[in-house]
Amino acid sequence: WLEPGIGYARISQFSETTGDDLDGALKALRKRNGAALKGLVLDLRNNPGGLLEAAVSVADLFLDSGVIVTAKGRTPESKFEMDATPGDVLNGAPIVVLVNGGSASAAEIVAGALKDNHRAKLMGRTTFGKGSVQTVIPLSGDRAIKLTTSLYYTPSGLSINHRGIAPDIELERDPKPAGAPVPADAPLLQRDAEVRRAVQELKTSTGGGSVSAAVRRP
């Protein structure tokens, strides 16, 4: 917990169990809270990626419907579309996804799906830009060719590869800390300025499926 009702989850990489692990962690948070979450900070910073299926599973946790990712390639089998299934584990509560230049591959698929489906706000810096499927073709003499056979696209049709995904809210790189140094064992909310900024956004966001904790005045 970052604050009452606001949870924090960090995914360091995407493996076979990531979707189930995150689902279980969110259920545990709800149980400890004794009520539904009011908001979630999903931290994908410096996540190098992993399994496509795991990324789809994570995005599907928060989406009731819509496209998660599409692929276009050289052969019929390399072209596909993956869609969300009904059910949102947060019941529409707002999400802020933290990303940076180290967020790549599967992390970008999740970020793009949640952004394009207007389910979450992305905060941080443009992601790495790795959105390709590569196939290794063996040759004679213990040689091989690595061939890019398809590219991943976000629901809005934008290619991830070599472009990355721009955040909705861009944060300064390595901001200078204000005041006295924060001890390493201090709570995350005190140690991490970007997490604090994400919590502020959760409290002030309105619209786009978000549940507002405080309304921003003009």
C-alpha positions as CSV (number, residue, x, y, z in Angstrom):
1,W,0.0,0.0,0.0
2,L,1.2,3.5,-0.8
3,E,-1.8,5.2,0.8
4,P,-5.1,3.9,2.0
5,G,-6.9,2.5,-1.0
6,I,-4.0,3.0,-3.4
7,G,-1.9,0.0,-4.3
8,Y,1.5,-0.5,-5.9
9,A,2.6,-3.4,-8.1
10,R,6.0,-3.7,-9.9
11,I,6.6,-6.2,-12.6
12,S,10.3,-6.8,-13.2
13,Q,9.9,-9.2,-16.2
14,F,7.2,-11.3,-17.9
15,S,7.2,-15.0,-17.3
16,E,4.7,-17.8,-17.5
17,T,3.1,-17.0,-14.1
18,T,3.2,-13.2,-14.2
19,G,-0.6,-12.8,-15.0
20,D,-1.6,-15.2,-12.2
21,D,0.9,-13.7,-9.8
22,L,-0.4,-10.2,-10.3
23,D,-4.0,-11.3,-10.0
24,G,-3.2,-13.0,-6.7
25,A,-1.3,-10.0,-5.4
26,L,-4.2,-7.7,-6.2
27,K,-6.6,-10.0,-4.5
28,A,-4.4,-10.0,-1.4
29,L,-4.3,-6.2,-1.4
30,R,-8.1,-6.1,-1.6
31,K,-8.4,-8.5,1.3
32,R,-6.0,-6.5,3.4
33,N,-7.8,-3.3,2.5
34,G,-11.2,-4.8,3.3
35,A,-12.6,-3.0,0.2
36,A,-11.9,-2.4,-3.5
37,L,-8.8,-0.5,-4.5
38,K,-9.3,3.2,-5.3
39,G,-6.3,3.2,-7.6
40,L,-3.2,1.4,-8.7
41,V,0.4,2.3,-9.6
42,L,1.7,-0.3,-12.0
43,D,5.5,0.0,-12.3
44,L,7.0,-1.3,-15.5
45,R,10.2,0.8,-15.4
46,N,13.3,-1.1,-16.5
47,N,11.3,-4.1,-17.4
48,P,13.0,-5.7,-20.4
49,G,10.0,-7.8,-21.4
50,G,9.5,-11.5,-21.7
51,L,6.6,-13.7,-22.9
52,L,4.0,-12.3,-25.2
53,E,1.3,-14.4,-23.5
54,A,2.2,-13.0,-20.1
55,A,1.9,-9.5,-21.4
56,V,-1.6,-10.2,-22.8
57,S,-2.6,-11.9,-19.6
58,V,-1.6,-8.8,-17.5
59,A,-3.3,-6.3,-19.9
60,D,-6.5,-8.5,-19.9
61,L,-6.7,-8.3,-16.1
62,F,-7.7,-4.6,-16.5
63,L,-9.6,-4.6,-19.7
64,D,-13.3,-5.6,-20.3
65,S,-12.9,-5.5,-24.1
66,G,-10.8,-4.2,-27.0
67,V,-7.7,-5.1,-28.8
68,I,-4.5,-5.8,-26.7
69,V,-2.0,-6.2,-29.5
70,T,-1.7,-7.1,-33.2
71,A,1.1,-8.5,-35.3
72,K,1.8,-8.1,-39.0
73,G,4.4,-10.2,-40.7
74,R,5.8,-12.0,-43.7
75,T,3.6,-15.2,-43.4
76,P,0.0,-15.9,-42.6
77,E,0.8,-17.5,-39.2
78,S,2.8,-14.4,-38.2
79,K,-0.3,-12.2,-38.5
80,F,-2.6,-12.2,-35.5
81,E,-4.7,-10.1,-33.1
82,M,-5.2,-10.7,-29.4
83,D,-8.3,-9.3,-27.7
84,A,-9.3,-8.7,-24.1
85,T,-11.9,-10.9,-22.4
86,P,-14.7,-9.5,-20.1
87,G,-13.8,-8.7,-16.6
88,D,-11.7,-5.9,-14.9
89,V,-10.1,-6.9,-11.6
90,L,-10.1,-3.2,-10.5
91,N,-13.7,-2.5,-11.6
92,G,-12.7,0.7,-13.4
93,A,-10.5,2.2,-10.6
94,P,-7.8,4.4,-12.1
95,I,-4.3,3.1,-13.0
96,V,-1.1,5.0,-13.6
97,V,1.6,3.0,-15.4
98,L,5.2,4.1,-14.8
99,V,7.5,3.5,-17.8
100,N,11.0,4.6,-19.0
101,G,13.6,3.9,-21.6
102,G,14.2,0.5,-20.0
103,S,10.6,-0.6,-20.5
104,A,10.7,-2.9,-23.5
105,S,9.0,-5.6,-25.5
106,A,6.2,-7.2,-23.4
107,A,6.2,-4.2,-21.0
108,E,5.5,-2.0,-24.1
109,I,2.6,-4.3,-25.1
110,V,1.0,-3.8,-21.8
111,A,1.6,-0.1,-21.7
112,G,0.3,0.4,-25.3
113,A,-2.8,-1.7,-24.6
114,L,-3.8,0.2,-21.5
115,K,-3.0,3.6,-23.0
116,D,-4.8,3.0,-26.3
117,N,-7.9,1.6,-24.6
118,H,-8.0,4.6,-22.3
119,R,-7.7,2.4,-19.3
120,A,-4.6,3.9,-17.8
121,K,-2.3,6.9,-18.0
122,L,1.3,6.4,-18.9
123,M,3.8,8.4,-16.9
124,G,7.6,8.7,-17.2
125,R,9.6,8.6,-20.4
126,T,9.3,7.1,-23.9
127,T,9.8,3.3,-23.8
128,F,12.7,1.4,-25.5
129,G,11.0,0.5,-28.8
130,K,11.4,-3.3,-29.2
131,G,8.4,-4.7,-30.9
132,S,9.5,-7.4,-33.3
133,V,9.3,-11.2,-33.6
134,Q,12.6,-12.8,-34.8
135,T,13.0,-16.3,-36.2
136,V,16.3,-18.2,-36.3
137,I,16.8,-20.1,-39.5
138,P,19.5,-22.8,-39.4
139,L,22.1,-22.9,-42.2
140,S,24.8,-25.4,-43.1
141,G,28.2,-25.2,-41.3
142,D,26.7,-24.4,-37.9
143,R,25.5,-21.0,-39.1
144,A,22.1,-19.4,-38.9
145,I,20.2,-16.3,-39.9
146,K,18.1,-14.3,-37.5
147,L,15.2,-12.9,-39.5
148,T,12.5,-10.4,-38.3
149,T,9.3,-12.1,-39.3
150,S,6.7,-9.8,-37.8
151,L,6.1,-6.5,-35.9
152,Y,3.9,-5.7,-32.9
153,Y,1.4,-2.9,-33.1
154,T,-0.6,-1.2,-30.4
155,P,-4.5,-1.2,-30.6
156,S,-4.4,2.2,-32.3
157,G,-2.2,0.7,-35.1
158,L,1.1,2.2,-34.1
159,S,4.3,0.2,-34.5
160,I,6.3,-0.3,-31.3
161,N,9.5,-1.2,-33.0
162,H,12.2,1.5,-33.0
163,R,9.6,4.1,-31.8
164,G,8.6,3.1,-28.4
165,I,5.5,4.4,-26.6
166,A,5.3,8.0,-25.5
167,P,3.9,8.6,-22.0
168,D,0.8,10.7,-21.4
169,I,2.7,12.6,-18.7
170,E,6.4,13.0,-19.3
171,L,8.6,13.3,-16.3
172,E,12.0,14.9,-16.0
173,R,14.9,12.4,-16.2
174,D,16.8,12.0,-12.9
175,P,15.3,15.0,-11.1
176,K,17.4,16.6,-8.4
177,P,16.1,15.6,-5.0
178,A,14.9,18.4,-2.8
179,G,15.8,18.7,0.8
180,A,17.8,16.2,2.9
181,P,18.7,12.7,1.6
182,V,16.0,10.1,2.2
183,P,17.2,6.9,4.0
184,A,17.4,3.8,1.9
185,D,15.0,2.0,4.3
186,A,12.3,4.7,4.1
187,P,8.9,3.8,2.6
188,L,8.8,3.7,-1.2
189,L,6.5,6.8,-1.3
190,Q,9.2,8.8,0.3
191,R,12.1,7.3,-1.7
192,D,10.7,7.5,-5.2
193,A,9.6,10.9,-6.6
194,E,8.0,9.3,-9.6
195,V,5.8,7.1,-7.5
196,R,4.7,10.1,-5.5
197,R,3.8,11.9,-8.7
198,A,1.8,8.9,-9.8
199,V,-0.2,8.9,-6.6
200,Q,-0.9,12.6,-7.1
201,E,-2.3,11.8,-10.6
202,L,-4.5,9.1,-9.2
203,K,-6.0,11.5,-6.8
204,T,-6.7,14.2,-9.3
205,S,-7.6,12.3,-12.5
206,T,-11.1,12.5,-13.8
207,G,-12.7,10.9,-16.8
208,G,-11.3,8.2,-19.0
209,G,-12.7,5.5,-16.7
210,S,-10.9,6.9,-13.7
211,V,-12.4,7.2,-10.2
212,S,-11.6,10.6,-8.9
213,A,-10.4,11.1,-5.3
214,A,-10.2,14.8,-5.7
215,V,-11.4,17.1,-8.5
216,R,-8.9,19.3,-10.2
217,R,-10.2,22.9,-10.3
218,P,-9.4,25.2,-13.2
